[in-house]
Amino acid sequence: MFSVLVCDDSLVARKQVAKCLPQDWEVAVHFAKNGQEALVALKEGKGDLLLLDLNMPILDGYGTLEAIKAEGLSTKVIVISGDIQPEAYDRVTALGALDFIRKPVSPQTLAEVLDKFDILHSEPEPVVEAAPLDPDIRDCYQEITNIAMGQAGDHLARIMNVFVRLPIPNVNLIEVSELHMMLSDIESHEQVTAVCQGFLGPSISGEAICILSDSSFEDVAKILNVEGEVDDQLQLELLMDAASILIGTCLTGLAVQMDVNFSQGHPIVLGQHRAITEIISMNQIRWKRTLAIELSYGLEGYNVQCDLILLFTEESMKMMNSKLAHLLEDF
């Protein structure tokens, strides 16, 4: 069924716009209070058409249009706003909006615009199912990651003099639009600090994201015998140190098994003391699909949980599969 997303920070305005939709139009109607909520809804498939206000908190209409354009999200957008400046119209249409309706909208005006762009008879975009990752290839990636993460865990255990709990790697080939859903499951109830580091090899490229919940820092400082207040700067230094160990050792372990060399970029802070969903929305990775390897490290006896996500471009898999062909032959 065709879906309409009404985005406005005013409850009254949201209801008024919804009531103006043609009564005989069979659609599913969804609502968002700001641009950030709208982007989440669009990625969940709740918005073949977006009716968008401009002046909103957190993320306004202009920022929403910019994000839709940058991330290649599939939706038709009609702006409904009280800001009737000619510049406002020019800006939103330049950002991809189909048209601009002045508030308050009337059923007749909305119907005319919908008819103008033939939206009333539009069909929802077909959902193209991504080809699943071959089970044998997944097992192969999982095995080499197991070895690499074991080496990283050993390195971390020796430095911190603790026992590191090693999980089973979670390996999936996913659409980038699904990435936020995967990461939202990580410490969703807590604020986190995250860093990202790009890496590059022969026909292989990707990014590594290291995420540490804010509640972990106190115990990390205790393990490392850090005295005094654990302020924001010290927290970043602790995370940078942990990320350097985990990312560097994991990538080295993978590189040795694939007989390649990786060069690593400088680590970048994605966000500090933020919800993971905020970090995701602010740092969208602009690939179509990605091979995602999720690792979750824990330190026994301590309230420390560190998540490491390795993301490889889909194009990288050609070289990686070639390098691992000798393992696949044994399946």
C-alpha positions as CSV (number, residue, x, y, z in Angstrom):
1,M,0.0,0.0,0.0
2,F,1.2,3.5,-0.8
3,S,2.4,5.3,2.3
4,V,2.3,9.0,3.3
5,L,4.6,10.5,6.0
6,V,3.5,13.8,7.5
7,C,6.4,15.6,9.3
8,D,5.6,18.6,11.4
9,D,6.5,19.5,15.0
10,S,2.9,20.6,15.6
11,L,0.3,18.0,16.5
12,V,-2.5,20.2,15.3
13,A,-0.7,20.7,11.9
14,R,-0.1,17.0,11.5
15,K,-3.7,16.2,12.1
16,Q,-4.8,19.0,9.8
17,V,-2.6,17.8,6.9
18,A,-3.8,14.2,7.4
19,K,-7.4,15.3,7.2
20,C,-6.7,17.1,3.9
21,L,-5.7,13.9,2.2
22,P,-8.3,12.7,-0.4
23,Q,-10.9,10.7,1.5
24,D,-11.1,8.0,-1.1
25,W,-7.3,7.5,-1.3
26,E,-6.2,4.2,0.1
27,V,-3.0,5.0,1.9
28,A,-1.1,4.3,5.1
29,V,-0.5,7.5,7.0
30,H,2.5,7.9,9.3
31,F,3.7,10.8,11.4
32,A,7.0,12.4,12.5
33,K,7.7,15.3,14.8
34,N,11.0,16.4,13.2
35,G,13.3,15.6,10.4
36,Q,15.3,13.1,12.4
37,E,12.2,11.0,13.1
38,A,11.2,11.4,9.4
39,L,14.6,10.0,8.2
40,V,14.2,6.9,10.5
41,A,10.6,6.4,9.2
42,L,11.7,6.7,5.5
43,K,14.4,4.1,6.0
44,E,11.8,1.8,7.4
45,G,9.7,2.2,4.2
46,K,7.1,4.5,5.8
47,G,7.0,7.3,3.2
48,D,6.5,7.0,-0.5
49,L,5.3,10.6,-0.2
50,L,6.7,13.0,2.5
51,L,4.6,16.1,3.4
52,L,7.3,18.2,5.1
53,D,7.3,21.3,7.3
54,L,10.3,23.5,7.2
55,N,10.6,25.0,10.7
56,M,11.2,22.2,13.2
57,P,13.5,21.5,16.1
58,I,16.3,18.9,16.1
59,L,16.4,18.7,12.2
60,D,14.4,21.2,10.1
61,G,13.0,20.7,6.7
62,Y,16.0,22.0,4.8
63,G,18.3,19.6,6.7
64,T,15.9,16.7,6.0
65,L,15.9,17.4,2.3
66,E,19.7,17.6,2.3
67,A,19.9,14.2,4.1
68,I,17.3,12.6,1.7
69,K,19.4,13.8,-1.3
70,A,22.7,12.8,0.2
71,E,21.6,9.3,1.2
72,G,19.6,8.7,-2.0
73,L,16.4,7.9,-0.1
74,S,13.5,7.1,-2.4
75,T,10.5,9.4,-1.6
76,K,8.6,12.2,-3.2
77,V,8.5,15.4,-1.1
78,I,6.0,18.2,-1.0
79,V,6.8,21.0,1.4
80,I,3.9,22.5,3.5
81,S,5.1,25.6,5.4
82,G,4.1,29.0,6.6
83,D,7.5,30.4,5.4
84,I,6.3,31.9,2.0
85,Q,9.5,33.7,1.1
86,P,10.5,33.3,-2.5
87,E,13.9,32.1,-1.4
88,A,12.4,29.3,0.7
89,Y,10.6,28.0,-2.4
90,D,13.8,28.2,-4.5
91,R,15.8,26.5,-1.8
92,V,13.5,23.5,-1.3
93,T,12.9,22.9,-5.0
94,A,16.7,23.0,-5.5
95,L,17.0,20.3,-2.8
96,G,14.5,18.0,-4.6
97,A,11.1,19.0,-3.3
98,L,8.4,18.7,-6.0
99,D,6.3,21.6,-4.8
100,F,5.6,24.1,-2.0
101,I,2.2,24.5,-0.4
102,R,1.5,27.5,1.9
103,K,0.0,26.8,5.3
104,P,-2.7,26.2,6.2
105,V,-3.2,23.6,3.5
106,S,-6.7,23.0,2.0
107,P,-8.0,19.6,0.7
108,Q,-8.5,21.2,-2.8
109,T,-4.9,22.6,-3.0
110,L,-3.3,19.4,-1.8
111,A,-5.4,17.3,-4.2
112,E,-4.4,19.7,-7.1
113,V,-0.7,19.2,-6.3
114,L,-1.0,15.5,-5.9
115,D,-2.8,15.3,-9.3
116,K,-0.2,17.6,-10.9
117,F,2.6,15.2,-10.2
118,D,0.4,12.1,-10.7
119,I,0.9,10.9,-7.2
120,L,-2.7,9.8,-6.5
121,H,-2.1,6.9,-9.0
122,S,1.4,6.2,-7.9
123,E,2.4,2.7,-6.9
124,P,4.9,2.2,-4.0
125,E,8.5,1.6,-5.0
126,P,9.0,-2.2,-5.3
127,V,11.1,-3.7,-2.6
128,V,14.1,-5.4,-4.1
129,E,15.3,-8.2,-1.9
130,A,19.1,-8.2,-1.6
131,A,20.7,-11.5,-2.5
132,P,21.7,-13.2,0.7
133,L,25.3,-13.9,1.5
134,D,26.3,-17.4,0.4
135,P,26.4,-19.6,3.6
136,D,29.9,-21.0,2.7
137,I,31.3,-17.6,2.1
138,R,29.8,-16.4,5.4
139,D,31.4,-19.3,7.2
140,C,34.7,-18.5,5.6
141,Y,34.5,-14.8,6.7
142,Q,33.4,-15.9,10.1
143,E,36.4,-18.2,10.5
144,I,39.1,-15.7,9.5
145,T,37.4,-13.1,11.7
146,N,37.4,-15.5,14.6
147,I,41.2,-15.9,14.3
148,A,41.7,-12.1,13.9
149,M,39.5,-11.2,16.8
150,G,41.3,-13.8,19.0
151,Q,44.6,-12.1,18.3
152,A,43.1,-8.7,19.1
153,G,41.5,-10.1,22.3
154,D,44.9,-11.6,23.3
155,H,46.6,-8.3,22.7
156,L,44.0,-6.4,24.8
157,A,44.2,-9.0,27.6
158,R,47.9,-8.7,27.9
159,I,47.9,-4.9,28.0
160,M,45.0,-4.7,30.5
161,N,45.8,-7.9,32.4
162,V,42.2,-9.1,32.2
163,F,40.2,-11.9,30.7
164,V,38.5,-10.9,27.4
165,R,35.2,-12.6,26.5
166,L,35.2,-13.3,22.8
167,P,31.8,-13.6,20.9
168,I,30.9,-15.3,17.7
169,P,31.3,-12.8,14.9
170,N,28.0,-11.7,13.3
171,V,28.6,-11.6,9.5
172,N,26.0,-10.2,7.0
173,L,25.7,-8.5,3.6
174,I,23.3,-5.7,4.2
175,E,21.8,-2.6,2.5
176,V,23.4,0.5,4.0
177,S,19.8,1.7,4.8
178,E,19.6,-1.3,7.2
179,L,22.8,-0.4,9.0
180,H,21.2,1.9,11.4
181,M,18.8,-0.9,12.5
182,M,21.7,-3.2,13.2
183,L,23.6,-0.6,15.1
184,S,20.5,0.5,17.0
185,D,20.5,-2.8,18.8
186,I,23.9,-2.0,20.3
187,E,23.6,-0.4,23.8
188,S,20.4,1.3,22.6
189,H,19.5,2.1,26.2
190,E,22.8,4.0,26.9
191,Q,24.7,6.9,25.5
192,V,27.9,6.0,23.8
193,T,31.1,7.4,22.4
194,A,32.3,6.1,19.0
195,V,35.3,6.5,16.7
196,C,35.7,5.5,13.0
197,Q,38.8,4.6,11.1
198,G,39.0,4.0,7.4
199,F,41.3,1.3,5.8
200,L,42.5,0.6,2.3
201,G,44.1,-2.4,0.6
202,P,44.5,-3.7,-2.9
203,S,40.9,-3.5,-4.3
204,I,39.6,-3.7,-0.7
205,S,38.3,-0.7,1.3
206,G,36.2,-0.2,4.3
207,E,35.6,1.5,7.7
208,A,35.9,0.2,11.2
209,I,33.6,1.7,13.9
210,C,34.5,1.2,17.6
211,I,31.7,1.9,20.1
212,L,32.1,2.1,23.9
213,S,29.1,2.8,26.2
214,D,29.7,5.7,28.6
215,S,29.1,3.5,31.6
216,S,32.3,1.5,30.6
217,F,34.8,4.3,31.0
218,E,35.0,4.2,34.8
219,D,36.0,0.6,34.8
220,V,38.4,1.0,31.9
221,A,40.2,3.8,33.8
222,K,40.3,1.5,36.9
223,I,41.9,-1.3,34.9
224,L,44.5,1.0,33.5
225,N,45.2,2.5,36.9
226,V,44.2,6.0,35.8
227,E,43.7,8.3,38.8
228,G,41.7,11.4,39.1
229,E,38.5,12.5,37.3
230,V,37.7,10.7,34.0
231,D,36.7,13.8,32.0
232,D,35.7,14.0,28.4
233,Q,39.2,14.3,27.1
234,L,40.4,11.3,29.1
235,Q,37.5,9.3,27.9
236,L,38.4,10.0,24.3
237,E,42.0,9.0,24.9
238,L,40.9,5.7,26.5
239,L,38.6,4.9,23.6
240,M,41.2,5.9,21.1
241,D,43.7,3.5,22.8
242,A,41.2,0.6,22.9
243,A,40.1,1.3,19.3
244,S,43.7,1.4,18.1
245,I,44.4,-2.0,19.6
246,L,41.2,-3.7,18.4
247,I,41.1,-2.2,14.9
248,G,44.8,-2.5,14.2
249,T,45.1,-6.1,15.5
250,C,41.9,-7.3,13.8
251,L,42.9,-5.8,10.4
252,T,46.4,-7.2,10.7
253,G,45.0,-10.6,11.4
254,L,42.6,-10.4,8.4
255,A,45.4,-9.0,6.2
256,V,47.8,-11.9,7.0
257,Q,45.1,-14.5,6.2
258,M,44.3,-12.8,2.9
259,D,47.9,-12.1,2.0
260,V,47.3,-8.3,1.7
261,N,48.4,-5.1,3.4
262,F,46.0,-2.5,4.8
263,S,46.8,1.1,5.3
264,Q,44.8,2.8,8.0
265,G,43.5,6.4,8.1
266,H,43.4,8.6,11.1
267,P,40.7,7.8,13.6
268,I,37.7,10.2,13.6
269,V,35.4,10.9,16.5
270,L,31.8,10.2,15.4
271,G,30.2,11.4,18.5
272,Q,30.6,11.6,22.3
273,H,27.9,11.0,24.9
274,R,25.2,10.4,22.3
275,A,22.5,7.9,21.5
276,I,23.7,5.4,18.9
277,T,20.9,6.5,16.6
278,E,22.2,10.1,16.7
279,I,25.7,8.9,15.7
280,I,24.3,6.8,12.9
281,S,22.1,9.7,11.5
282,M,25.0,12.1,11.6
283,N,27.5,9.8,9.9
284,Q,25.8,8.0,7.1
285,I,28.1,5.7,5.0
286,R,27.4,6.4,1.4
287,W,27.7,2.9,0.0
288,K,24.9,0.9,-1.5
289,R,25.6,-2.4,0.2
290,T,28.2,-3.5,2.8
291,L,29.7,-6.6,4.2
292,A,29.2,-6.0,8.0
293,I,31.1,-7.9,10.6
294,E,30.0,-7.2,14.1
295,L,32.2,-8.1,17.1
296,S,31.4,-7.5,20.8
297,Y,34.1,-7.6,23.4
298,G,33.6,-7.9,27.1
299,L,36.0,-7.9,30.0
300,E,35.2,-10.5,32.7
301,G,34.6,-9.0,36.1
302,Y,34.1,-5.5,34.8
303,N,31.2,-3.5,33.4
304,V,33.0,-2.9,30.1
305,Q,31.4,-3.7,26.7
306,C,33.1,-2.6,23.5
307,D,31.6,-3.2,20.0
308,L,33.7,-3.2,16.9
309,I,32.0,-3.1,13.5
310,L,34.0,-3.8,10.3
311,L,32.4,-2.6,7.1
312,F,33.7,-3.6,3.7
313,T,32.3,-2.3,0.4
314,E,30.5,-4.9,-1.6
315,E,33.1,-4.3,-4.4
316,S,35.8,-5.4,-2.0
317,M,34.3,-8.9,-1.8
318,K,35.6,-9.8,-5.2
319,M,39.2,-9.5,-4.1
320,M,38.5,-11.0,-0.7
321,N,36.7,-14.0,-2.2
322,S,39.6,-14.5,-4.6
323,K,42.1,-14.3,-1.7
324,L,40.1,-16.9,0.3
325,A,39.4,-19.2,-2.6
326,H,41.7,-21.9,-1.1
327,L,39.5,-22.0,2.0
328,L,36.3,-22.2,0.0
329,E,37.5,-25.2,-2.0
330,D,37.5,-27.3,1.1
331,F,33.8,-26.8,1.8
